[in-house]
């Protein structure tokens, strides 16, 4: 694909740091032919209000708590498999469950649209994680729903298995 002729879109996809949520991204990228994407995977995570947590709060520390080896491997496979249509991909944490903060965050990021799965319900396993869907739904930013093919996962010990699923 000629990147000069393609449409550039900035998209946000909520993630629960599971392989299943990455399947939303993978499905979108497989269906796209004439778009170059700037992708942000977002996750709501509000630290406890203890002084220690606030003092040592960093995005990197939070990501280390949330990302699994399987997620990181699958993320890399998808990124490499679709590098021709990805201009940038990153993960961001929304650290406050405040409507005004989240609204400002969305508006300041010039999002073209949110990608939402029709048939996958995010599963937040960390007690401090929170669902951004109500904030996404109330946003005036365009939403695109996609249906993902369910993947059956029993064991992700080998990179080859992940590579097969996402290629």
N, C-alpha and C positions, 0 to 999 in steps of 0.2 A: 504494500500500500504506500502511496506517495503521501508522506506526512504533510506536505504543503497544501494538498487538496482536501485533506480530511477536516472534519468539524472537530473542534476542541470542546470538551465538556468536563466540568468539574462536578464530580459526583461524591456523595457521602453514602456509606453503607454502615449500618449499625452492626457490630460484631459482639459475640459472646465468647470469642476466642476458642471456638470449636471448629473442627474441620467442616461441619455442616454449614456454619455461617459463611465460610469461605466458598462453599459451593454456590452461594448467591453471586458472588463476584465472578467465579469461573463461568457460570452459566451466562451472565451478561456479556462477558468478553468473548465467549464462543459465538454468541448471536450477533455481535457487532462487526460490521465490515468497513464502515466509512467514518469512524469516530476515533479520535485520540483522546484518551482519558487521563485526567488528573484525579486520582482516587484517594479518598480519605476514609479509612475504616475508623469509626468512632465507637467509643464505649463510655458509658456513664459510670463514674466511680467516685463516691464521696467518702473521704477518709473520716475516721472518727474525729471528734473535736478535741481530743487530748492534745496537750501542748507538744508532746513528743511527736505525734503524727503530723501536726501542722509544721513543726520545725524541720522535720526530715522528709517532708512530702516532696517527691519529685516524680516526674512522668516515668523516668527510667525505673525507679523502684517499684512503681505500680505495675508497669509492664512485666517486670521480672516475676511478680506475684501471679499475673494473669496468663501469660503465654506458656503454652506447653511445647515440648519438643515437636510433637506432631503438628501443632499449629504453625510453628516457625518453618518446619520443613515444607508443609503444604503451601504456605505463603510464598516461599522462595520458588517452588515449582511453578505456581501460577504466574508469578512475576516474570520468571524466565521464559515460560511458554508463550506469554503474550507481550513480550517486550516491545514489539513493533507497534502496538496500539496503546501502550502505557507511557505517558510522558513523565508521570510522577505517581508514586504510591507511598502512602505513609499511614501510620496509626496515631490517633490522637485520643487523649483522655479528656472528657468533660468532667471537671472536678467538683462541680457544685450542682445540687438539685434545686436550683432556683430558676423559676420561669424567666425572669428578666435576664439573667446571665446567659441562659441557653438561647434565648431569642436573639440577644446581641451577638452571641457566638455564631449562630447560623447566618445572620445578616452580614456580619463582617467578613465572612469567608466566601462570599460571591458564589454560592452553590447554584449550579444549574438544575440539579434534581437529586432527590433521595431515591435510592433503590431499595425496594421492599419486597420480601418474598411473600407470595400468595399462600404458600403451603409449608413454611417452616416457622415454627415458634421458637424464638430465642430462649435459651436456657442459661440463666445467670447463676453460676455456682458460688461466686464469692459474695459474702454477706454485705459488702459495701458497694457492690454493683447495683445499678438501677437502670430501668428500661427507659430509653429515650423516645419510644414510639408515641406516647401521648404528646410530647413536645413537637415531634416531627408532624404528627397529624394536625396539630393546631397551627403549624407554620403555613405561610402562604407560598412557600417554595414548592415547585412542582414535584410530584411523586411518580415513580414508575414502578409498577408491580411486575415481577417476573415469577414464573413458576419454575421451580428447580426440580430436577430429577432426584428422587431420593437415592442416597448412597448407603450401602450397607457396610458398616465398619465393625470388624471384630477385633482386629489387632493392627496397630500402626507402628510396629517395631522396626520395619524396614522401609527405607526411602523409596525403594522400587514400588511398593504397594501404593504409596502416596502419589508417586509419579504416574502410575497407571490410572488412578482415579481422576486426576486433573489434566491429563493430556488428551 
